Amino acid sequence: AKTDKNNDKQDNARYQSLMRNYLIVYLLATFSDWLQGAYVYALYDAYDYPQHLIAVLFVAGFGSSMVFGSFVGGMADWGGRRRFVVIFSIVHAAGYITKHFR
């Protein structure tokens, strides 16, 4: 019984550590995404895109996140989460690089 309690405490400590690390990374990623929205709007405005087109681009971005987010999580479970994080990082970086070109 004492060994079970020790194992439970160790499991709980590992779980708490995992959750803390996950939340830190998740909150940083979410915060950076929120910051990106204002930057992208200002960039499109600097390119003299009409407000209607900027709105369409934002809605298309949110819509594609809704559609692709529905099944990419399952694909990551199937193909490996680490691999999909690397793929996401490369695609995301490529997207930022394209912002430097009109």
C-alpha positions as CSV (number, residue, x, y, z in Angstrom):
1,A,0.0,0.0,0.0
2,K,2.9,2.3,0.8
3,T,4.5,1.6,-2.5
4,D,1.3,2.5,-4.3
5,K,1.1,5.8,-2.5
6,N,4.7,6.6,-3.6
7,N,3.9,5.7,-7.2
8,D,0.8,7.8,-7.1
9,K,2.8,10.8,-5.8
10,Q,5.5,10.3,-8.5
11,D,2.8,10.0,-11.2
12,N,1.1,13.1,-9.9
13,A,4.4,15.1,-9.8
14,R,5.2,14.0,-13.4
15,Y,1.7,14.9,-14.5
16,Q,1.9,18.3,-12.9
17,S,5.3,18.9,-14.5
18,L,4.0,17.9,-17.9
19,M,0.9,20.2,-17.6
20,R,3.1,23.1,-16.5
21,N,5.5,22.7,-19.4
22,Y,2.5,22.2,-21.8
23,L,0.7,25.3,-20.6
24,I,3.8,27.5,-20.8
25,V,4.4,26.5,-24.4
26,Y,0.7,26.6,-25.3
27,L,0.3,30.1,-23.8
28,L,3.4,31.4,-25.6
29,A,2.2,30.0,-28.9
30,T,-1.3,31.5,-28.4
31,F,0.1,34.8,-27.4
32,S,2.4,35.0,-30.4
33,D,-0.6,34.1,-32.7
34,W,-2.6,37.0,-31.1
35,L,0.3,39.4,-31.7
36,Q,0.6,38.2,-35.3
37,G,-3.0,39.2,-36.2
38,A,-2.3,43.0,-35.6
39,Y,0.9,42.8,-37.5
40,V,-0.6,41.0,-40.5
41,Y,-3.5,43.5,-40.6
42,A,-1.0,46.4,-40.6
43,L,1.1,44.7,-43.3
44,Y,-1.9,44.2,-45.6
45,D,-3.0,47.8,-45.0
46,A,0.6,49.0,-45.9
47,Y,0.2,47.0,-49.1
48,D,-2.9,49.1,-49.8
49,Y,-5.2,46.2,-49.8
50,P,-8.8,47.3,-49.5
51,Q,-10.4,46.6,-46.1
52,H,-12.9,44.2,-47.7
53,L,-10.0,42.0,-49.1
54,I,-8.2,42.1,-45.7
55,A,-11.4,40.9,-44.1
56,V,-11.8,38.1,-46.7
57,L,-8.2,37.0,-46.1
58,F,-8.7,36.9,-42.3
59,V,-11.9,34.9,-42.7
60,A,-10.2,32.5,-45.1
61,G,-7.4,32.0,-42.6
62,F,-9.8,31.3,-39.7
63,G,-11.9,29.0,-42.0
64,S,-9.0,27.0,-43.1
65,S,-7.9,26.6,-39.5
66,M,-11.3,25.3,-38.7
67,V,-11.4,22.8,-41.6
68,F,-7.8,21.6,-41.4
69,G,-7.7,21.6,-37.6
70,S,-10.5,19.1,-37.6
71,F,-8.4,16.3,-39.0
72,V,-4.8,17.3,-38.7
73,G,-4.8,16.4,-35.0
74,G,-5.7,12.8,-36.0
75,M,-3.1,12.8,-38.7
76,A,-0.5,13.8,-36.1
77,D,-1.6,11.0,-33.8
78,W,-1.1,8.6,-36.8
79,G,2.1,10.0,-38.2
80,G,3.8,11.2,-35.1
81,R,3.4,14.4,-33.2
82,R,7.0,15.4,-33.3
83,R,7.1,15.1,-37.1
84,F,4.0,17.2,-37.4
85,V,5.4,19.9,-35.1
86,V,8.4,20.1,-37.3
87,I,6.3,20.2,-40.5
88,F,4.1,22.9,-38.9
89,S,7.2,25.0,-37.9
90,I,8.6,24.8,-41.4
91,V,5.2,25.7,-43.1
92,H,4.7,28.5,-40.5
93,A,8.2,29.9,-41.1
94,A,7.7,29.7,-44.9
95,G,4.4,31.7,-44.4
96,Y,6.2,34.4,-42.6
97,I,8.9,34.6,-45.2
98,T,6.3,35.1,-47.9
99,K,5.1,38.2,-46.0
100,H,8.3,39.9,-47.1
101,F,7.2,39.8,-50.7
102,R,4.2,41.4,-52.2
